[in-house]
Amino acid sequence: MTVTRRKDGTIGYVELANPPVNAINREMRQGLLDAVQWAEAEALERVILSGAGRGFAAGADAREFDRAPEPPHLPEVLRRIELSPVPWIAAVHGAALGGGAEILLACRYRIARPDATLGLPEVTLGVVPGAGGTQRLPRLVGMPAALDLIPTGRAISGDAALRIGLVDALADDPVALASAVPSKRLKLALPVGQRPASTAPEVAFTDARNAAERSMSGQIAPRRAIELLELAQTQPLDDGLRHERETFLALRQSDQARALRHVFFAERAARAPAWLTATAQPPRHVAITGDATVVAGIACAMLKAGFRVTILATGAAEREHAQIDRIIADSLSRESLDTDGADQMRARLAISEDFGAAGAADLAVEAAFADLQATRAAMERLQAALPGHTILATTTPGLDVDQIARGLDEPSRLLGLRLPAPAHLTRLLEIVRGAATSDAALATAFALARTLRKVPVLSDAGVGPIGDRILARRDEAADTLLSLGARPQEVHAAMVAFGFPAGPAAADTPRDPLAGAIPAAEISRRLVLAMIDGVAGV
């Protein structure tokens, strides 16, 4: 059973139980509907809804993504929860995402752990929330906060959810607190759908559209989500829910949604390759040495993820301090980091010219020394200073991991880590496997990627960086297009319109003055096919 229920006196306890993430499928929807009817038949005083295992509910079951929706549908189930005379309390730990967040919006009262994760990430899969998210969230937290969350797909912590009013209280044990909420408070709590609509000035919607175009250029779902939020200002809830569902179902079958679902499954498979049976915990202490600028970017990525970092300076330590302070200041200015977070990052950082200072490191990273001899020398120093279990990694893209390994006593603990610059902002982590690299070392690298929230991609030594190969093919195709008559600005504009942050750099290939114009769709088609060809067979 994906939904279990029991009662203790006049309190009903309903638990979502579809491991590993309590994905919402047809059986769970039916189980929730049955639980509503059970609670009313038993004349319960309240129902406490929680999730089994590691979280509340992390959205729809991926196995149903490409099937026709089957009843009971989630919007109808949630409307029954919302209108039930028995008040439901959501007790949230772990993730409440997508449909999971929409479930708690339908509850009368919401309690979360401070470290819970809540959000409506549907736009990242090419759709909009389909079970009331765009209509209930602004009624609960206000339109400005809803505009910040839904069109971006951004998730927030339980702490942040309390600040904006998404949850009513925080507790380390949400179920225990839910059982103690005074009955009078529950009776006074108005269902979210009956609360007055929230509004925002037109400029707020314009700003949201502009932000979506900058960060998710060419994607339809963020624009549709903003339109639905605008409707929520003036339409009755039932009308808004109907428009939302129609939009969701239309987008669900779109080419963009299908493509983004493909990306979702591909990234999920990349994070946990089936052939890798070894397991490992992520490192806790990382040592880094190399070029000051590259070191600073990698160090900040590690620090933001919570690792202790020791930078082994090869020159004046002030350079590393200055570079890291600059990155932290930039993060503060972009509001991707608060003052407390910056202070914690600095507290986890140590810089030393003594390689022995990193004696307890689980992972040691050599960052972009320019040549093989310098890299080998750095690796030998790290090998001598660190215990035998420490994983060694090189980030230098132009060097062969197998050549570096020849100078080591234990080549099985060496691998490559390629982080496109700036390392603290990009999502990709390329893991390079040498001929002698052990599965234990690879498992540590994949665990590192999960903690860094980066997408790991495995490649073998000697083939060169995957990203460079893709971009090289793109640039070759761009040169061909220019020679056929396309202008550099047309090539750039076509790629940006397609959804890339930028097009290829202007090439020096001469343009045939007699050639005709090339449509933007053909430009983007050729460039994307070239990029796909560049990664084929990886």
C-alpha positions in Angstrom: 0.0 0.0 0.0 1.3 3.5 -0.9 -0.9 5.1 1.7 -1.3 3.8 5.2 -3.7 5.0 7.9 -4.4 4.4 11.6 -6.2 6.3 14.3 -5.4 7.1 17.9 -8.5 8.3 19.7 -9.9 11.1 17.5 -6.6 11.7 15.6 -6.0 10.0 12.3 -2.5 9.4 11.0 -2.1 9.0 7.3 1.4 8.2 5.8 2.6 8.4 2.2 4.6 5.2 1.6 6.0 4.8 -1.9 9.7 4.4 -1.5 12.3 5.8 -2.1 10.8 9.3 -2.5 7.1 8.7 -2.0 6.4 9.5 -5.7 2.7 10.3 -6.3 1.1 7.6 -8.5 -2.5 6.5 -9.2 -2.5 4.1 -6.2 -1.4 6.9 -3.9 -4.0 9.3 -5.2 -6.7 6.6 -4.6 -5.3 6.0 -1.1 -5.5 9.7 -0.2 -9.1 9.8 -1.5 -10.0 6.8 0.5 -8.3 8.3 3.6 -10.5 11.4 3.3 -13.7 9.3 3.2 -12.4 7.2 6.1 -11.6 10.3 8.3 -15.1 11.7 7.7 -16.8 8.4 8.4 -14.9 8.1 11.6 -15.7 11.7 12.6 -12.0 12.3 13.4 -11.0 15.6 15.0 -7.9 15.9 12.7 -5.8 14.0 10.2 -2.0 14.3 10.4 -0.4 13.6 7.0 3.3 12.6 6.8 5.7 10.8 4.6 7.5 7.5 5.3 11.2 7.1 4.9 13.4 10.0 3.9 10.8 12.6 2.8 7.2 13.8 2.4 6.6 13.4 -1.3 8.9 14.4 -4.2 6.4 14.8 -6.9 4.8 12.7 -9.6 5.9 9.1 -10.3 8.3 9.3 -13.2 6.9 6.1 -14.6 3.6 7.9 -15.3 5.1 10.9 -17.1 4.4 9.6 -20.6 1.1 7.9 -19.9 -2.4 9.4 -20.1 -3.5 10.6 -16.7 -5.6 8.0 -14.8 -8.3 8.9 -12.2 -8.5 9.8 -9.5 -6.7 13.0 -10.6 -4.7 14.9 -8.0 -6.6 18.2 -8.3 -9.9 16.5 -7.4 -8.2 14.6 -4.5 -6.7 17.8 -3.1 -10.0 19.6 -3.4 -11.6 16.9 -1.3 -8.8 17.3 1.3 -9.2 21.1 1.3 -13.0 21.1 1.7 -13.2 18.2 4.2 -14.8 19.0 7.5 -12.0 17.1 9.1 -8.9 19.4 9.0 -5.7 17.9 7.6 -2.3 18.9 8.9 0.8 18.3 6.7 3.8 17.2 8.8 6.8 17.6 6.4 10.3 16.3 6.6 12.7 15.8 3.7 11.4 16.9 0.3 7.9 18.2 -0.5 8.2 19.0 -4.2 5.9 19.4 -7.1 2.7 17.5 -6.3 4.1 16.9 -2.8 4.1 20.7 -2.2 0.6 21.0 -3.7 -0.7 18.4 -1.2 0.5 20.5 1.7 -1.1 23.6 0.1 -4.4 21.8 0.3 -4.0 21.0 4.0 -5.5 23.3 6.7 -2.2 23.6 8.6 1.4 23.0 7.7 4.4 22.0 9.9 7.9 21.3 8.6 11.4 20.5 9.8 13.8 23.4 9.5 15.9 21.4 7.0 12.9 20.3 4.8 13.0 21.2 1.1 9.8 22.7 -0.4 9.2 23.9 -3.9 7.3 23.6 -7.2 10.0 22.7 -9.8 7.5 21.8 -12.6 8.8 24.5 -15.0 12.2 22.7 -15.1 10.4 19.8 -16.7 8.5 21.9 -19.2 5.1 22.0 -17.5 3.4 24.1 -14.8 2.0 22.9 -11.5 -1.1 20.9 -12.3 -2.9 20.5 -9.0 -3.4 24.0 -7.6 0.1 25.3 -7.1 -0.3 28.4 -9.2 -3.7 29.2 -7.6 -3.1 28.3 -3.9 0.4 29.4 -3.4 -0.2 33.2 -4.0 -3.2 33.0 -1.7 -1.0 31.6 1.0 2.3 33.4 0.7 1.4 36.5 -1.4 1.9 37.1 -5.1 5.5 38.5 -4.9 6.8 35.3 -3.2 4.8 33.1 -5.6 6.4 34.9 -8.6 9.8 34.2 -7.0 9.2 30.5 -6.7 6.9 29.1 -9.4 8.4 30.6 -12.6 11.9 29.7 -11.5 11.2 26.3 -10.0 13.3 27.3 -7.0 13.1 25.2 -3.8 13.5 26.6 -0.3 14.2 25.3 3.2 11.7 24.9 6.0 13.3 27.9 7.6 12.7 30.0 4.5 9.2 28.6 4.1 8.2 29.8 7.6 9.5 33.3 6.8 7.2 33.6 3.8 4.2 31.9 5.4 4.3 28.7 3.4 4.3 26.7 6.6 2.8 27.7 9.9 5.4 26.2 12.3 8.8 24.4 12.4 9.6 21.4 14.5 12.2 18.7 14.6 9.3 16.2 15.0 6.4 17.7 12.9 4.1 14.8 13.6 4.4 15.3 17.4 3.7 19.0 17.1 0.8 18.4 14.7 -0.9 16.3 17.4 -0.6 19.2 19.9 -2.0 22.0 17.7 -5.0 23.4 19.6 -8.3 22.4 18.1 -9.5 26.0 18.2 -6.6 27.1 16.0 -7.5 24.4 13.5 -11.1 25.4 13.4 -10.1 29.0 12.8 -7.6 28.1 10.0 -9.2 29.0 6.7 -8.6 26.6 3.8 -6.1 28.2 1.4 -8.5 28.1 -1.5 -11.0 30.3 0.5 -8.4 33.0 1.2 -8.6 36.2 -0.7 -6.5 36.4 -3.9 -3.2 38.2 -3.6 -2.2 40.8 -6.2 1.0 42.4 -7.4 1.7 45.4 -9.7 2.1 44.8 -13.4 5.8 45.6 -13.1 6.3 42.5 -10.9 4.9 40.3 -13.7 7.1 42.1 -16.2 10.1 41.6 -14.1 9.3 37.9 -13.7 9.0 37.5 -17.4 12.3 39.2 -18.0 14.0 37.1 -15.4 12.5 33.9 -16.9 13.7 34.9 -20.4 17.2 35.5 -19.1 17.5 32.2 -17.2 15.3 29.9 -19.2 15.4 31.5 -22.6 13.0 30.1 -25.2 11.1 27.9 -22.7 7.3 28.1 -22.7 6.5 26.8 -19.2 7.8 29.8 -17.1 5.7 32.2 -19.3 2.6 30.1 -18.9 3.1 29.8 -15.1 3.3 33.6 -14.9 0.1 33.9 -16.9 -1.7 31.5 -14.5 -0.4 33.6 -11.5 -1.9 36.7 -13.2 -5.2 34.8 -13.5 -5.1 33.9 -9.8 -5.5 37.6 -9.0 -9.0 37.9 -10.5 -10.5 34.5 -11.2 -12.4 32.3 -8.6 -10.4 29.4 -7.4 -12.3 26.7 -9.4 -11.9 28.7 -12.6 -8.2 29.1 -11.9 -7.8 25.4 -11.2 -9.5 24.5 -14.4 -7.3 26.8 -16.5 -4.2 25.5 -14.7 -5.1 21.9 -15.4 -5.8 22.6 -19.1 -2.4 24.4 -19.4 -0.6 21.5 -17.6 -2.1 18.8 -19.8 -1.3 20.8 -23.0 2.3 21.4 -22.0 2.7 17.8 -20.8 2.7 16.6 -24.4 4.8 19.4 -25.8 8.2 18.8 -27.5 9.8 20.9 -24.8 8.4 18.9 -22.0 9.4 15.6 -23.7 12.9 16.9 -24.2 13.2 18.1 -20.6 11.9 14.8 -19.3 14.6 13.1 -21.4 17.2 15.4 -19.8 15.8 14.6 -16.3 16.1 10.8 -16.8 19.5 11.1 -18.4 20.9 13.2 -15.6 19.4 10.8 -13.0 21.0 7.8 -14.7 24.4 9.7 -14.9 24.3 10.3 -11.1 24.2 6.6 -10.3 25.6 4.4 -13.1 24.2 0.8 -12.7 27.6 -0.8 -13.3 29.3 1.0 -10.3 28.6 -1.3 -7.4 31.2 0.2 -5.0 29.8 2.6 -2.5 31.5 5.5 -0.7 30.7 8.5 1.4 31.5 12.0 0.1 34.8 13.4 1.4 34.6 15.7 4.4 38.0 17.4 4.1 39.4 18.5 0.7 42.9 19.7 0.0 43.5 21.8 -3.1 46.7 23.1 -4.7 47.5 24.8 -8.0 46.8 28.0 -9.9 45.3 30.6 -7.5 42.4 31.6 -9.7 41.3 28.0 -10.5 41.9 26.9 -6.9 39.6 29.7 -5.6 36.7 28.6 -7.8 37.0 25.0 -6.8 37.5 25.9 -3.1 34.3 28.0 -3.1 32.3 25.2 -4.7 33.5 22.9 -2.0 33.0 25.4 0.8 29.4 26.2 -0.2 28.6 22.4 -0.1 29.8 22.2 3.5 33.3 20.7 3.0 36.3 21.6 5.1 38.9 23.0 2.7 42.7 23.3 3.0 44.4 25.3 0.2 48.0 24.3 -0.1 49.5 27.5 -1.5 52.5 27.3 -3.8 53.2 31.0 -3.4 51.9 33.9 -1.4 48.7 32.8 0.4 47.3 36.3 0.0 46.4 35.5 -3.6 44.0 32.7 -2.6 42.5 34.7 0.2 41.8 37.6 -2.2 40.3 35.4 -4.9 38.0 33.6 -2.5 36.9 36.9 -0.8 36.1 38.2 -4.2 33.9 35.2 -5.1 32.1 35.3 -1.7 31.5 39.1 -2.1 30.0 38.4 -5.5 27.7 35.6 -4.1 26.6 38.0 -1.4 25.8 40.7 -4.0 23.8 38.2 -6.1 21.9 37.1 -2.9 22.9 33.4 -3.5 24.6 33.5 -0.2 23.8 35.3 3.1 26.2 36.7 5.7 25.9 33.7 8.0 26.7 31.4 5.1 29.7 33.5 4.1 31.0 33.4 7.7 30.6 29.6 7.8 32.5 29.3 4.5 35.4 31.3 5.8 35.4 29.3 9.1 35.8 26.0 7.1 38.8 27.4 5.1 42.5 27.0 5.9 45.4 28.1 3.8 48.9 26.9 4.3 52.2 26.6 2.4 52.9 23.4 4.4 51.5 20.3 2.5 51.5 18.5 5.9 48.6 20.8 7.0 46.2 18.7 4.9 47.2 15.4 6.5 43.6 14.4 7.3 42.1 15.2 3.8 39.9 12.6 2.2 40.4 14.1 -1.3 43.3 16.1 -2.7 42.9 18.1 -5.9 45.6 19.4 -8.2 44.2 22.4 -10.0 45.6 23.4 -13.4 49.3 23.3 -13.2 50.4 24.0 -16.8 52.5 21.0 -17.7 52.9 17.3 -17.0 56.1 17.6 -14.9 54.6 20.3 -12.6 51.5 18.1 -12.1 53.5 15.0 -11.4 55.6 17.0 -8.9 52.4 18.2 -7.1 51.0 14.7 -7.0 54.1 13.3 -5.6 54.1 15.9 -2.8 50.4 15.2 -2.1 51.1 11.4 -2.1 53.9 11.9 0.4 51.9 14.1 2.8 48.6 12.3 2.8 47.4 8.9 4.0 46.9 6.0 1.7 43.1 6.3 1.6 43.1 9.8 0.2 41.7 10.1 -3.3 43.9 12.1 -5.7 42.4 14.2 -8.5 43.7 16.3 -11.3 41.6 19.0 -12.9 44.0 20.0 -15.7 42.1 19.3 -18.9 45.0 19.0 -21.3 46.8 16.2 -19.4 46.3 12.5 -19.6 45.4 10.9 -16.2 47.3 7.7 -17.2 50.5 9.7 -17.8 50.2 11.4 -14.4 49.5 8.0 -12.7 52.9 6.6 -13.8 54.6 8.7 -11.2 52.5 7.4 -8.3 52.9 4.5 -5.9 49.2 3.8 -5.9 47.7 4.9 -9.3 44.4 3.3 -8.4 43.5 6.3 -6.2 44.0 8.8 -9.1 41.2 10.2 -11.3 40.4 13.4 -13.2 37.8 16.0 -12.2 36.9 18.5 -14.8 34.9 21.4 -13.6 34.1 24.0 -16.3 35.0 27.5 -15.0 33.7 29.1 -12.9 33.6 25.9 -10.8 31.3 27.4 -8.1 28.6 28.3 -10.6 28.5 25.5 -13.3 26.5 22.3 -12.9 28.7 19.8 -14.7 31.4 17.6 -13.1 33.3 15.4 -15.6 34.9 12.4 -13.9 37.8 11.0 -15.8 38.7 7.3 -15.3 42.2 6.2 -15.8 43.3 2.7 -16.7 44.2 2.0 -13.0 41.5 4.0 -11.3 39.7 1.9 -8.7 35.9 1.7 -8.4 36.3 2.9 -4.8 37.8 6.2 -6.1 35.1 6.5 -8.7 32.4 6.0 -6.1 33.9 8.8 -4.0 33.8 11.1 -7.0 30.1 10.3 -7.7 29.4 10.9 -4.0 31.2 14.2 -4.3 29.1 15.2 -7.3 25.9 14.5 -5.4 27.0 16.7 -2.4 28.1 19.5 -4.8 24.7 19.1 -6.6 26.5 18.8 -9.9 25.7 16.4 -12.7 28.5 13.8 -13.0 29.5 12.6 -16.5 32.1 9.7 -16.8 34.7 9.7 -19.5 37.9 7.7 -20.0 41.4 9.1 -20.0 42.9 10.1 -23.3 39.7 11.2 -25.1 39.8 14.9 -24.0 37.1 16.9 -22.2 33.6 16.1 -23.4 32.5 19.7 -23.1 35.4 20.8 -25.3 34.6 18.2 -27.9 30.9 19.3 -28.0 31.8 23.0 -28.4 34.5 22.3 -31.0 31.9 20.6 -33.2 29.5 23.5 -32.6 32.2 26.0 -33.7 33.0 23.9 -36.8 29.3 24.0 -37.8 29.2 27.7 -37.1 32.1 28.3 -39.4 30.3 26.3 -42.1 27.2 28.4 -41.6 29.1 31.6 -41.9 30.7 30.5 -45.1 27.2 29.7 -46.5 26.0 33.2 -45.8 24.9 33.5 -42.2 26.1 36.5 -40.2 27.8 36.1 -36.9 25.1 37.9 -35.1 22.4 35.7 -36.7 24.2 32.6 -35.5 24.5 34.0 -32.0 20.9 35.1 -31.9 19.6 31.7 -33.1 21.4 29.9 -30.4 20.2 32.3 -27.7 16.6 32.0 -29.0 17.0 28.2 -28.9 17.7 28.4 -25.2 21.5 28.5 -24.9 23.1 31.3 -22.8 25.3 32.3 -25.7 26.1 31.4 -29.2 29.6 30.5 -30.6 32.2 33.1 -30.8 32.3 35.0 -34.1 34.5 32.9 -36.5 37.0 34.2 -39.0 35.5 32.2 -41.9 34.9 34.5 -44.9 31.2 35.0 -45.8 30.2 34.3 -49.4 28.6 37.7 -50.5 26.4 35.8 -53.0 25.0 33.4 -50.5 21.4 33.7 -49.3 20.1 34.1 -45.8 19.8 31.0 -43.6 16.7 30.8 -41.3 17.3 30.9 -37.6 15.6 27.4 -37.2 18.1 25.9 -39.7 21.0 27.6 -37.9 20.0 26.2 -34.5 19.2 22.8 -36.0 22.7 22.4 -37.6 24.5 23.6 -34.5 22.6 21.4 -32.1 23.1 18.3 -34.3 26.8 19.1 -34.5 26.9 19.2 -30.7 25.1 15.9 -30.4 27.5 14.4 -32.9 30.4 15.7 -30.7 29.2 13.7 -27.7 28.0 10.6 -29.6 29.5 7.4 -28.3 30.7 8.9 -24.9 
